[in-house]
Amino acid sequence: MFCVVHVAAALGEAEIAREAYRLLEPFADLPVVPATAIVCFGSTELLLGIAATTFGESALATGHLERAVTTNIRLGNLPMTAYARATLAHLVGGDRGRELFDVAIRDAKAIGMDERAALWTRARDGLAGRIVIRKENVWWVVSHHGKEIRVEDLVGGEDSGNQPVLDPVARAAYLTRIRDLRAQLDDNPTPRLEAELEALLSHLERETGMGGRGRNFAGPAERARTAVRKAIRRAIDAIAATEQPTADALRDAVTTGYRCSYRPG
């Protein structure tokens, strides 16, 4: 079923993906293990998320993939945790997707998944999840000569607000796995267990802010500020291709930040 779901996704076979989803759903809380039990392909939630993505249920897929990340952490399956996180990043896109890719890439590099890390780096850099600027980009700012405009007024779409890089369930799963590893190391220390513990502690440290508080993805105002700045820069660069003097004048007169304005000299 692991292969069936991935092939259906690659070929865009929605009906096959839906049937695979129906067959896998009763086993959502179990790991995927071949008959020989030599390897573990992580949580079944990952396959359900990929299948749901293939037949077009993005919200359903997001929930499955988020649970796949948490469950794979609990299983101590570092490669499939990184894979599930990258798959979720592909689906959600935007700033959250880039942040998820960053974590997946770091974790992949830490365990020698260099080819996957390079693939995910290209995918992260190619994400098209930009916030769209209404009112015809830079011209909306220019048309309001001398007036400061809030970046929130320039972006379209709904914003989901601050989201933690590491949600409470995933954090709890990390801590549980860390306790389990420490207990195992007390009884039977091995290089593999020590390496896994070190990787988990390093990851938890990266995603924890001052005072042990979890880090958040950038908040709505910061995401809007960044998106508006990039969109205005892209618009001016496009103008520069045919009207360099106009582009130069706009660069001098348009200011960006949490408020944007057009003030020619």
C-alpha positions as CSV (number, residue, x, y, z in Angstrom):
1,M,0.0,0.0,0.0
2,F,2.9,2.3,0.6
3,C,3.9,2.0,-3.1
4,V,0.3,2.1,-4.3
5,V,-0.3,5.5,-2.6
6,H,2.9,7.0,-3.9
7,V,2.3,5.8,-7.4
8,A,-1.3,7.1,-7.4
9,A,0.0,10.4,-6.2
10,A,2.7,10.6,-8.9
11,L,0.1,9.8,-11.6
12,G,-2.7,11.9,-10.2
13,E,-5.0,8.8,-9.9
14,A,-7.6,10.2,-7.5
15,E,-9.9,7.2,-7.5
16,I,-7.1,4.8,-6.7
17,A,-5.9,7.2,-4.0
18,R,-9.5,7.3,-2.6
19,E,-9.7,3.5,-2.5
20,A,-6.3,3.2,-0.8
21,Y,-7.5,5.8,1.7
22,R,-10.6,3.7,2.5
23,L,-8.5,0.6,3.0
24,L,-5.9,2.3,5.1
25,E,-8.1,4.4,7.3
26,P,-8.9,1.7,9.9
27,F,-5.1,1.4,10.5
28,A,-4.4,5.1,11.0
29,D,-2.9,4.7,14.4
30,L,-0.5,1.9,13.3
31,P,3.0,2.0,11.7
32,V,3.6,0.7,8.2
33,V,5.8,-2.4,8.4
34,P,6.5,-4.9,5.6
35,A,5.8,-8.6,6.2
36,T,9.5,-9.2,7.1
37,A,9.5,-6.3,9.6
38,I,13.0,-5.4,8.6
39,V,12.1,-1.7,8.1
40,C,9.4,0.7,9.3
41,F,7.9,3.2,6.9
42,G,6.5,5.3,9.7
43,S,2.9,6.2,10.5
44,T,0.0,5.2,8.3
45,E,-1.1,8.8,8.8
46,L,1.5,9.8,6.2
47,L,-0.1,7.6,3.5
48,L,-3.6,8.8,4.4
49,G,-2.3,12.4,4.0
50,I,-0.7,11.7,0.6
51,A,-3.9,9.9,-0.6
52,A,-6.1,12.7,0.6
53,T,-3.9,15.3,-1.2
54,T,-4.2,13.2,-4.4
55,F,-8.0,13.2,-4.3
56,G,-8.2,16.9,-3.5
57,E,-9.1,17.1,0.2
58,S,-6.4,19.5,1.4
59,A,-7.8,20.1,4.9
60,L,-8.2,16.4,5.6
61,A,-4.7,15.8,4.2
62,T,-3.2,18.5,6.5
63,G,-4.6,16.9,9.6
64,H,-3.2,13.4,8.6
65,L,0.2,14.8,7.8
66,E,0.5,16.8,11.1
67,R,-0.4,13.6,13.0
68,A,2.2,11.7,10.8
69,V,4.9,14.1,12.0
70,T,3.9,13.7,15.7
71,T,3.5,9.9,15.5
72,N,6.8,9.4,13.7
73,I,8.5,11.4,16.4
74,R,6.9,9.2,19.0
75,L,8.1,6.1,17.0
76,G,11.7,7.5,17.0
77,N,11.7,7.2,13.2
78,L,13.8,10.2,12.2
79,P,13.9,9.7,8.4
80,M,10.1,9.4,8.2
81,T,9.6,12.3,10.5
82,A,11.6,14.5,8.1
83,Y,9.8,13.0,5.1
84,A,6.3,13.6,6.7
85,R,7.3,17.2,7.6
86,A,8.5,17.9,4.0
87,T,5.3,16.4,2.6
88,L,3.3,18.7,4.9
89,A,5.5,21.6,3.7
90,H,4.6,20.8,0.1
91,L,0.9,20.9,0.9
92,V,0.6,24.0,3.1
93,G,3.1,26.2,1.1
94,G,3.7,29.8,2.1
95,D,5.8,30.9,5.0
96,R,4.7,27.9,7.1
97,G,5.8,25.6,4.3
98,R,9.2,27.2,4.1
99,E,9.6,26.9,7.9
100,L,8.6,23.2,7.8
101,F,11.1,22.6,4.9
102,D,13.8,24.3,6.9
103,V,13.3,21.9,9.8
104,A,13.1,18.8,7.5
105,I,16.2,19.8,5.6
106,R,18.2,20.3,8.8
107,D,17.0,17.0,10.2
108,A,17.8,15.2,6.9
109,K,21.3,16.5,6.8
110,A,21.9,15.5,10.4
111,I,21.1,11.8,9.6
112,G,22.9,11.7,6.2
113,M,19.9,12.1,3.9
114,D,21.8,14.6,1.7
115,E,20.0,13.9,-1.6
116,R,16.6,14.4,0.1
117,A,17.9,17.5,1.7
118,A,19.0,18.9,-1.6
119,L,15.6,18.0,-3.2
120,W,13.7,19.6,-0.4
121,T,15.9,22.7,-0.6
122,R,14.9,23.1,-4.3
123,A,11.3,22.6,-3.4
124,R,11.4,25.1,-0.6
125,D,13.1,27.7,-2.8
126,G,10.5,27.2,-5.5
127,L,7.4,27.5,-3.2
128,A,4.9,29.8,-4.8
129,G,3.0,30.5,-1.5
130,R,3.4,34.2,-1.6
131,I,0.8,36.5,-0.1
132,V,-0.9,38.3,-3.0
133,I,-1.0,42.1,-3.1
134,R,-4.3,43.6,-3.9
135,K,-4.9,47.0,-5.6
136,E,-2.4,46.3,-8.4
137,N,0.8,46.1,-6.3
138,V,3.0,49.2,-6.2
139,W,0.4,51.4,-8.0
140,W,-1.9,51.1,-5.0
141,V,0.8,52.7,-2.9
142,V,1.7,55.3,-5.5
143,S,-2.0,56.3,-5.9
144,H,-2.1,57.3,-2.3
145,H,0.5,60.0,-2.5
146,G,2.1,60.7,0.9
147,K,-0.3,58.5,2.8
148,E,0.9,55.6,5.0
149,I,-0.9,52.3,4.2
150,R,-0.9,49.4,6.6
151,V,0.5,46.2,5.1
152,E,-2.5,44.3,6.4
153,D,-4.6,46.4,4.0
154,L,-2.5,45.4,1.1
155,V,-2.6,41.6,1.5
156,G,-5.4,39.3,0.4
157,G,-6.7,36.1,1.9
158,E,-7.3,35.0,5.5
159,D,-4.4,34.7,8.0
160,S,-4.4,31.9,10.5
161,G,-2.4,33.9,13.0
162,N,0.6,32.7,15.0
163,Q,1.4,29.0,14.7
164,P,4.0,27.2,16.7
165,V,6.9,25.7,14.9
166,L,6.5,22.7,17.2
167,D,2.9,22.2,18.3
168,P,2.2,21.0,21.9
169,V,1.4,17.4,20.8
170,A,4.7,17.1,18.8
171,R,6.7,18.7,21.7
172,A,5.1,16.1,24.1
173,A,6.0,13.3,21.6
174,Y,9.6,14.5,21.5
175,L,9.9,14.7,25.3
176,T,8.3,11.2,25.7
177,R,10.8,9.8,23.1
178,I,13.7,11.5,24.9
179,R,12.7,10.0,28.2
180,D,12.4,6.5,26.6
181,L,15.8,6.8,25.0
182,R,17.4,7.9,28.3
183,A,15.9,4.9,30.0
184,Q,17.1,2.6,27.3
185,L,20.6,4.1,27.4
186,D,20.7,3.4,31.1
187,D,20.1,-0.3,30.5
188,N,21.9,-0.8,27.2
189,P,23.9,2.2,25.8
190,T,24.5,1.9,22.0
191,P,25.9,4.4,19.5
192,R,22.6,4.4,17.6
193,L,20.5,5.3,20.6
194,E,23.0,8.0,21.6
195,A,22.9,9.5,18.1
196,E,19.1,9.6,18.1
197,L,19.0,11.2,21.6
198,E,21.5,13.8,20.5
199,A,19.5,14.6,17.3
200,L,16.2,14.9,19.2
201,L,17.8,17.2,21.9
202,S,19.4,19.3,19.2
203,H,16.1,19.7,17.3
204,L,14.1,20.5,20.5
205,E,16.7,23.2,21.4
206,R,16.4,24.8,18.0
207,E,12.7,25.0,18.2
208,T,12.6,26.4,21.8
209,G,12.9,30.1,22.5
210,M,13.8,32.1,25.6
211,G,12.7,30.6,28.9
212,G,11.9,27.2,27.2
213,R,8.9,28.7,25.3
214,G,8.2,27.2,21.9
215,R,9.0,29.3,18.9
216,N,6.2,30.5,16.6
217,F,6.2,31.0,12.9
218,A,6.2,34.7,12.0
219,G,3.0,36.4,13.1
220,P,0.5,37.8,10.6
221,A,1.9,41.4,10.7
222,E,5.4,40.2,10.1
223,R,4.3,37.9,7.3
224,A,2.4,40.7,5.7
225,R,5.4,43.1,6.0
226,T,7.7,40.6,4.3
227,A,5.3,39.7,1.6
228,V,4.5,43.3,0.7
229,R,8.2,44.2,0.6
230,K,9.0,41.4,-1.7
231,A,5.9,42.0,-4.0
232,I,6.7,45.7,-4.3
233,R,10.3,44.9,-5.1
234,R,9.2,42.4,-7.8
235,A,6.9,44.9,-9.3
236,I,9.6,47.6,-9.5
237,D,12.0,45.1,-10.9
238,A,9.4,44.3,-13.6
239,I,9.1,48.0,-14.4
240,A,12.9,48.3,-14.6
241,A,12.9,45.9,-17.6
242,T,11.4,48.5,-19.8
243,E,11.4,51.8,-17.8
244,Q,14.6,52.0,-15.8
245,P,14.3,55.8,-14.9
246,T,10.7,55.1,-13.6
247,A,11.9,52.1,-11.6
248,D,14.8,54.2,-10.1
249,A,12.3,56.9,-9.1
250,L,10.0,54.4,-7.4
251,R,12.8,52.9,-5.5
252,D,13.7,56.3,-4.1
253,A,10.1,57.3,-3.3
254,V,8.4,54.1,-2.0
255,T,9.1,53.0,1.5
256,T,8.1,49.7,3.0
257,G,7.7,48.3,6.5
258,Y,4.6,47.7,8.6
259,R,3.3,50.8,6.8
260,C,4.1,51.7,3.2
261,S,4.1,55.1,1.5
262,Y,5.0,56.9,-1.7
263,R,6.8,60.2,-1.2
264,P,8.6,61.5,-4.2
265,G,11.4,64.0,-3.7
